Amino acid sequence: MPNQLLRLQKMHNGEKAQPTFSAGEMERRQNAMRGILEELKLDAAILTSYHNICYFSDFLYCAFGRRYAFVITSEKATSVTAGIDAGQPYRRTFGDNLTYTDWQRDNFFHALQTLLPGAVRLGIEFDQVTLELRRLLEEAFPEVEFVDIAGPTMWLRTIKSDEEIALIREGTATADLGGGAVVSAIGEGVPEYEVALAGTQAMVRHIAARFPSSELKDTWVWFQSGPNTDGAHNAVTSRRMEKGDILSLNCFPMIAGYYTALERTLFLDHASDEHLRIWEVNCAVHRRGLELLKPGARCGDIATELNDIYRSHGLLGYRSFGYGHSFGVMSHYYGREAGVELREDVNTVLQPGMVVSMEPMLSIPEGMPGAGGYREHDILVMTESGSENITGFPFGPEHNILPA
């Protein structure tokens, strides 16, 4: 047993876990990062975001008040993790692991100094590094120039490998299964949280069976009813469903840091004429959006054309957000490949290998005919010849007016 309080430890406890991706896939990612280092003339990258650490190491950390990093040099890749996690980061990291202890406040930075002696130029993620962390990094490396690598790493992640696409397919299939469990749990007088629990449990159990070596965390359902449907990210409540309610089904399985989504508008027992009208318009936008998602299309042009459909029905002012976004390493609390957003101000041209959602939403205020939030959501893979919709759950009034 150690008889002193060490600053750093090698917590190589147990065997490496079954990885999510092949060694060849992880080497491809890390070598692509080394290509960025070479292009920007950097000695190393200090990655600190959830999404980049997960993408390049296959380890998804739990911060809980502590700092984490993944350091990539021309020769090595090492996760820097807190002692509270013991050997778990080592087991999950594709690469080496160095653990810092709590016994001195600056041990995290001491670990980085140990890994990067003589560094002159280091890449960090400007969009993830707080003012405090930037100051502390500058104190730890007073002679170093820090260079932003957030953009280059984002663009690298926007093109998915075959292995990534295979995992995303598994996620969408899991979401479809969760959607079925949600629908089965819906009924008059049932509270939102019971429906959400049914969907979450079904998805977690499926992921456990399909990926027995995966960590099981962060899968969730947002199920909303009535006025709670007005926002896409409204939390589950205890509200009980009533006949005629507009409902929002939102299933979000998480597999190894990869988020996928299924979102559907539903009604319990019946829908008013105005609800049906607005729902049909949103479905028309969704169908046209699915047609427009293909390589060569510009994100902003897609948004502009879909705006015209809403405008023709007098509904454009009730549109809630962009029409879709890139999928990959992300969740509700980390990650976003902002360069692939279906918004008017984004000029990115879609390419084969990108994975993009179509998710139009209208939010009609309470007190107006047809009040509530309407949202459909599918995920599409951009291919060499077009696109493939990998979401299977049906949408529209002909499928999703449910018996009470």
C-alpha positions as CSV (number, residue, x, y, z in Angstrom):
1,M,0.0,0.0,0.0
2,P,1.3,3.5,-0.7
3,N,2.6,5.3,2.4
4,Q,2.4,8.8,1.0
5,L,-0.1,11.1,-0.7
6,L,1.0,10.9,-4.4
7,R,0.1,13.6,-6.9
8,L,-0.3,11.2,-9.8
9,Q,-1.1,7.5,-10.1
10,K,-1.3,4.8,-12.7
11,M,-4.7,3.3,-11.8
12,H,-4.5,0.5,-14.4
13,N,-7.0,-1.6,-12.5
14,G,-8.5,-4.6,-14.3
15,E,-8.6,-5.6,-17.9
16,K,-9.5,-3.2,-20.7
17,A,-13.3,-3.2,-21.4
18,Q,-14.7,-4.4,-24.7
19,P,-14.4,-1.2,-26.8
20,T,-17.3,0.3,-28.7
21,F,-15.3,0.5,-31.9
22,S,-12.5,-1.4,-33.5
23,A,-8.8,-0.5,-32.9
24,G,-8.6,0.5,-36.6
25,E,-11.5,3.0,-36.2
26,M,-10.0,4.5,-33.0
27,E,-6.5,4.7,-34.7
28,R,-8.2,6.5,-37.7
29,R,-9.7,9.1,-35.4
30,Q,-6.5,9.7,-33.4
31,N,-4.4,9.9,-36.5
32,A,-6.8,12.4,-38.0
33,M,-6.3,14.5,-34.9
34,R,-2.5,14.2,-35.4
35,G,-3.1,15.5,-39.0
36,I,-4.7,18.6,-37.4
37,L,-1.7,18.9,-35.1
38,E,0.7,18.8,-38.1
39,E,-1.4,21.2,-40.1
40,L,-1.6,23.8,-37.3
41,K,2.0,23.1,-36.1
42,L,0.9,22.0,-32.7
43,D,2.9,19.9,-30.2
44,A,-0.3,18.4,-28.8
45,A,-4.0,18.7,-28.2
46,I,-5.5,19.0,-24.8
47,L,-9.2,18.0,-25.3
48,T,-11.5,18.8,-22.5
49,S,-15.1,18.5,-23.8
50,Y,-17.3,15.5,-23.3
51,H,-17.8,15.0,-27.0
52,N,-14.1,15.1,-28.1
53,I,-12.8,13.0,-25.2
54,C,-15.5,10.4,-26.0
55,Y,-14.9,10.6,-29.8
56,F,-11.1,10.2,-29.6
57,S,-10.8,7.9,-26.6
58,D,-14.1,6.0,-26.3
59,F,-14.3,7.2,-22.6
60,L,-17.2,9.4,-21.5
61,Y,-16.4,11.1,-18.2
62,C,-18.5,12.2,-15.3
63,A,-17.1,15.6,-14.2
64,F,-18.8,16.0,-10.8
65,G,-16.7,19.0,-10.0
66,R,-13.4,17.7,-11.4
67,R,-11.4,18.3,-14.6
68,Y,-10.8,15.8,-17.3
69,A,-8.7,15.8,-20.5
70,F,-7.5,13.6,-23.3
71,V,-4.0,14.5,-24.5
72,I,-2.9,13.6,-28.0
73,T,0.6,14.0,-29.2
74,S,2.4,12.8,-32.3
75,E,3.1,9.5,-30.5
76,K,0.7,9.0,-27.6
77,A,-2.8,9.4,-26.5
78,T,-3.6,9.6,-22.7
79,S,-6.7,10.3,-20.7
80,V,-6.2,12.5,-17.6
81,T,-8.8,11.6,-15.0
82,A,-9.6,12.1,-11.3
83,G,-8.7,9.5,-8.7
84,I,-12.3,9.2,-7.6
85,D,-12.9,7.1,-10.7
86,A,-10.1,4.7,-10.0
87,G,-9.5,2.3,-12.9
88,Q,-12.7,2.9,-14.9
89,P,-11.2,5.5,-17.2
90,Y,-8.2,3.3,-17.9
91,R,-10.5,0.4,-18.7
92,R,-12.6,2.5,-21.1
93,T,-9.8,4.6,-22.8
94,F,-8.3,3.6,-26.1
95,G,-4.8,4.7,-25.1
96,D,-3.0,5.3,-21.9
97,N,-4.4,6.8,-18.7
98,L,-2.9,9.0,-16.0
99,T,-4.8,9.6,-12.7
100,Y,-4.4,12.7,-10.6
101,T,-5.3,12.8,-6.9
102,D,-7.1,15.4,-4.8
103,W,-4.3,15.9,-2.4
104,Q,-3.1,19.2,-4.0
105,R,-5.4,21.6,-5.9
106,D,-3.3,21.8,-9.0
107,N,-2.7,18.1,-9.6
108,F,-4.7,18.1,-12.8
109,F,-2.3,20.7,-14.3
110,H,0.7,18.9,-12.9
111,A,-0.5,15.8,-14.8
112,L,-0.7,17.9,-18.0
113,Q,2.8,19.3,-17.4
114,T,4.1,15.8,-16.9
115,L,2.7,14.7,-20.2
116,L,3.8,17.8,-22.2
117,P,7.3,18.8,-21.2
118,G,8.8,21.4,-23.5
119,A,5.5,22.2,-25.4
120,V,5.4,25.4,-27.3
121,R,2.1,25.3,-29.1
122,L,-0.9,23.5,-27.7
123,G,-4.4,23.0,-29.2
124,I,-7.4,23.6,-26.9
125,E,-11.2,23.9,-27.5
126,F,-11.9,27.6,-27.2
127,D,-15.7,26.9,-27.2
128,Q,-15.3,24.6,-24.2
129,V,-12.6,26.2,-22.1
130,T,-13.9,28.6,-19.4
131,L,-12.1,31.8,-18.6
132,E,-10.9,30.2,-15.3
133,L,-9.6,27.1,-17.1
134,R,-7.8,29.3,-19.7
135,R,-6.1,31.3,-17.0
136,L,-5.0,28.2,-15.1
137,L,-3.7,26.6,-18.3
138,E,-1.7,29.8,-19.0
139,E,-0.3,29.7,-15.5
140,A,0.7,26.0,-15.9
141,F,2.2,26.6,-19.3
142,P,3.5,30.2,-19.2
143,E,5.6,30.0,-22.4
144,V,3.0,28.2,-24.5
145,E,0.8,29.6,-27.3
146,F,-2.7,28.2,-27.2
147,V,-4.5,27.6,-30.5
148,D,-8.2,26.9,-31.1
149,I,-9.0,23.4,-32.4
150,A,-12.7,23.3,-31.7
151,G,-13.6,24.0,-35.4
152,P,-11.2,21.5,-37.0
153,T,-12.3,18.7,-34.6
154,M,-16.0,19.5,-35.2
155,W,-15.6,19.2,-39.0
156,L,-13.7,16.0,-38.5
157,R,-16.6,14.5,-36.5
158,T,-19.3,15.6,-39.1
159,I,-18.3,12.8,-41.5
160,K,-19.2,9.5,-39.9
161,S,-17.4,6.3,-40.5
162,D,-19.1,3.0,-41.4
163,E,-18.8,1.9,-37.7
164,E,-20.3,5.1,-36.4
165,I,-23.2,4.8,-38.9
166,A,-23.8,1.2,-37.8
167,L,-24.0,2.3,-34.1
168,I,-26.3,5.2,-35.0
169,R,-28.6,2.7,-36.8
170,E,-28.7,0.6,-33.6
171,G,-29.7,3.8,-31.7
172,T,-32.5,4.6,-34.1
173,A,-33.8,1.1,-33.8
174,T,-33.7,1.4,-30.1
175,A,-35.6,4.6,-30.2
176,D,-38.3,3.0,-32.4
177,L,-38.6,0.2,-29.8
178,G,-38.9,2.8,-27.0
179,G,-41.6,4.6,-29.0
180,G,-43.6,1.4,-29.1
181,A,-43.3,1.1,-25.3
182,V,-44.4,4.7,-24.9
183,V,-47.5,4.2,-27.1
184,S,-48.4,1.1,-25.2
185,A,-48.3,3.0,-21.9
186,I,-50.5,5.9,-23.0
187,G,-54.0,6.1,-21.7
188,E,-56.6,8.4,-20.1
189,G,-55.6,9.4,-16.6
190,V,-52.0,8.1,-16.9
191,P,-49.3,10.6,-15.8
192,E,-46.6,11.6,-18.1
193,Y,-43.8,10.2,-15.9
194,E,-45.3,6.6,-16.1
195,V,-45.2,6.8,-19.9
196,A,-41.7,8.1,-19.8
197,L,-40.5,5.3,-17.5
198,A,-42.0,2.7,-19.7
199,G,-40.0,4.0,-22.7
200,T,-36.8,4.4,-20.8
201,Q,-36.9,1.0,-19.3
202,A,-37.5,-0.7,-22.7
203,M,-34.6,1.1,-24.3
204,V,-32.1,0.5,-21.5
205,R,-33.0,-3.2,-21.4
206,H,-32.6,-3.4,-25.2
207,I,-29.2,-1.6,-25.1
208,A,-28.0,-3.9,-22.3
209,A,-29.0,-7.0,-24.4
210,R,-27.5,-5.6,-27.6
211,F,-24.4,-4.1,-26.1
212,P,-23.6,-6.2,-23.0
213,S,-20.2,-4.5,-22.5
214,S,-21.5,-1.0,-22.8
215,E,-22.0,1.4,-19.9
216,L,-25.7,2.0,-19.3
217,K,-26.3,5.7,-18.7
218,D,-28.1,8.8,-20.0
219,T,-30.9,7.1,-22.0
220,W,-34.1,9.0,-21.4
221,V,-37.6,9.9,-22.5
222,W,-39.4,13.3,-22.5
223,F,-43.1,12.6,-22.8
224,Q,-45.3,15.7,-22.8
225,S,-49.0,16.3,-22.9
226,G,-51.3,19.3,-23.4
227,P,-49.6,22.6,-22.7
228,N,-46.4,20.8,-21.8
229,T,-45.8,20.0,-25.4
230,D,-45.0,23.7,-26.3
231,G,-41.3,23.3,-25.8
232,A,-39.1,20.6,-27.4
233,H,-37.1,20.1,-24.2
234,N,-39.8,20.4,-21.5
235,A,-39.2,18.0,-18.7
236,V,-41.6,15.2,-17.7
237,T,-44.3,16.1,-15.2
238,S,-47.1,14.4,-13.2
239,R,-49.8,15.8,-15.4
240,R,-52.4,13.1,-16.3
241,M,-53.6,12.7,-19.8
242,E,-57.1,13.6,-21.0
243,K,-59.1,12.7,-24.1
244,G,-58.3,15.2,-26.9
245,D,-54.8,16.0,-25.5
246,I,-52.0,16.7,-27.9
247,L,-49.0,14.5,-26.9
248,S,-45.3,14.6,-27.7
249,L,-43.3,11.3,-27.8
250,N,-39.5,11.9,-27.4
251,C,-37.2,8.8,-27.1
252,F,-33.5,9.4,-26.7
253,P,-31.3,6.3,-26.4
254,M,-27.7,6.8,-25.5
255,I,-25.1,4.2,-26.6
256,A,-21.4,4.9,-25.7
257,G,-22.0,8.7,-25.9
258,Y,-23.9,8.6,-29.1
259,Y,-27.4,10.1,-28.9
260,T,-30.2,9.3,-31.3
261,A,-33.8,10.5,-31.2
262,L,-37.4,9.7,-32.2
263,E,-40.0,12.4,-31.8
264,R,-43.6,12.2,-32.8
265,T,-46.9,14.1,-32.4
266,L,-49.8,12.1,-31.1
267,F,-53.3,12.7,-29.8
268,L,-55.3,10.8,-27.3
269,D,-58.7,9.6,-28.6
270,H,-59.4,12.5,-31.0
271,A,-58.0,15.7,-32.4
272,S,-60.0,18.9,-33.2
273,D,-60.3,20.1,-36.8
274,E,-57.7,22.9,-36.2
275,H,-55.3,20.5,-34.5
276,L,-55.6,18.2,-37.5
277,R,-55.0,21.1,-39.9
278,I,-51.9,22.3,-38.2
279,W,-50.6,18.7,-37.7
280,E,-51.0,18.0,-41.5
281,V,-49.1,21.1,-42.4
282,N,-46.3,20.1,-40.1
283,C,-46.3,16.6,-41.6
284,A,-46.2,18.2,-45.1
285,V,-43.1,20.2,-44.1
286,H,-41.6,17.0,-42.6
287,R,-42.2,15.0,-45.8
288,R,-40.7,17.8,-48.0
289,G,-37.7,18.1,-45.7
290,L,-37.0,14.4,-46.0
291,E,-37.0,14.8,-49.8
292,L,-34.5,17.7,-49.6
293,L,-32.0,16.0,-47.3
294,K,-29.4,14.7,-49.7
295,P,-25.7,15.4,-50.6
296,G,-25.2,18.6,-52.4
297,A,-28.0,20.4,-50.7
298,R,-27.1,23.6,-48.7
299,C,-28.4,23.7,-45.1
300,G,-29.7,27.3,-45.4
301,D,-31.5,26.5,-48.7
302,I,-33.4,23.7,-47.1
303,A,-34.6,25.9,-44.3
304,T,-35.6,28.7,-46.7
305,E,-37.8,26.3,-48.8
306,L,-39.5,24.8,-45.8
307,N,-40.2,28.3,-44.5
308,D,-42.2,28.9,-47.6
309,I,-44.5,26.0,-46.8
310,Y,-45.2,27.3,-43.3
311,R,-45.6,30.9,-44.7
312,S,-48.2,29.7,-47.2
313,H,-50.4,28.4,-44.4
314,G,-49.9,31.4,-42.1
315,L,-47.8,29.4,-39.6
316,L,-44.2,30.6,-40.1
317,G,-44.4,32.8,-37.0
318,Y,-45.0,29.7,-34.8
319,R,-41.9,27.8,-36.0
320,S,-39.8,27.0,-32.9
321,F,-36.2,26.3,-34.0
322,G,-34.1,25.0,-36.9
323,Y,-35.2,22.1,-39.0
324,G,-32.5,19.6,-38.0
325,H,-28.9,19.0,-37.1
326,S,-26.0,16.6,-37.3
327,F,-26.0,13.4,-35.1
328,G,-23.1,11.6,-33.5
329,V,-21.3,12.1,-30.2
330,M,-23.8,14.3,-28.5
331,S,-26.5,14.4,-25.9
332,H,-28.8,16.9,-24.1
333,Y,-25.8,18.2,-22.0
334,Y,-22.9,18.0,-24.3
335,G,-21.8,18.1,-28.0
336,R,-23.1,19.9,-31.1
337,E,-21.7,19.9,-34.6
338,A,-23.0,23.4,-35.2
339,G,-21.6,23.5,-38.7
340,V,-24.4,21.1,-39.8
341,E,-27.6,22.8,-38.7
342,L,-30.6,23.2,-40.9
343,R,-30.9,27.0,-40.4
344,E,-31.0,30.0,-42.7
345,D,-27.6,31.2,-41.6
346,V,-25.7,28.0,-42.2
347,N,-24.1,27.6,-45.7
348,T,-22.7,24.1,-45.2
349,V,-23.3,21.7,-48.2
350,L,-24.3,18.2,-47.1
351,Q,-21.9,15.4,-47.9
352,P,-22.0,11.6,-48.0
353,G,-21.2,10.3,-44.5
354,M,-23.1,13.0,-42.7
355,V,-26.0,12.0,-40.5
356,V,-28.7,14.6,-40.2
357,S,-32.2,14.9,-38.7
358,M,-35.3,16.4,-40.1
359,E,-37.4,17.8,-37.2
360,P,-39.9,20.6,-38.0
361,M,-41.8,22.0,-35.0
362,L,-44.6,24.4,-34.6
363,S,-45.7,25.8,-31.2
364,I,-49.2,27.2,-31.0
365,P,-49.9,29.2,-27.8
366,E,-52.5,28.2,-25.3
367,G,-55.9,29.9,-25.9
368,M,-55.6,29.6,-29.7
369,P,-57.4,26.9,-31.7
370,G,-55.0,24.0,-32.3
371,A,-52.8,24.9,-29.3
372,G,-49.8,22.8,-28.5
373,G,-46.4,21.7,-29.9
374,Y,-46.2,19.6,-33.1
375,R,-42.9,17.8,-33.8
376,E,-41.8,15.0,-36.1
377,H,-38.2,13.7,-36.1
378,D,-36.4,11.3,-38.4
379,I,-32.7,10.6,-38.8
380,L,-31.1,10.3,-42.3
381,V,-27.7,9.1,-43.5
382,M,-26.3,10.9,-46.5
383,T,-25.1,8.4,-49.0
384,E,-23.2,8.6,-52.3
385,S,-26.5,8.4,-54.3
386,G,-28.9,10.2,-52.0
387,S,-30.0,9.6,-48.4
388,E,-31.4,6.8,-46.3
389,N,-34.0,7.4,-43.6
390,I,-33.1,5.0,-40.8
391,T,-36.1,5.9,-38.5
392,G,-39.0,3.4,-38.8
393,F,-41.7,4.7,-36.5
394,P,-44.7,6.0,-38.5
395,F,-45.9,9.6,-38.2
396,G,-49.1,11.5,-39.0
397,P,-52.8,11.4,-38.1
398,E,-53.4,8.1,-39.9
399,H,-51.1,6.4,-37.4
400,N,-50.9,8.4,-34.2
401,I,-54.4,9.2,-32.9
402,L,-54.4,6.7,-30.1
403,P,-57.4,5.0,-28.3
404,A,-58.0,6.2,-24.8
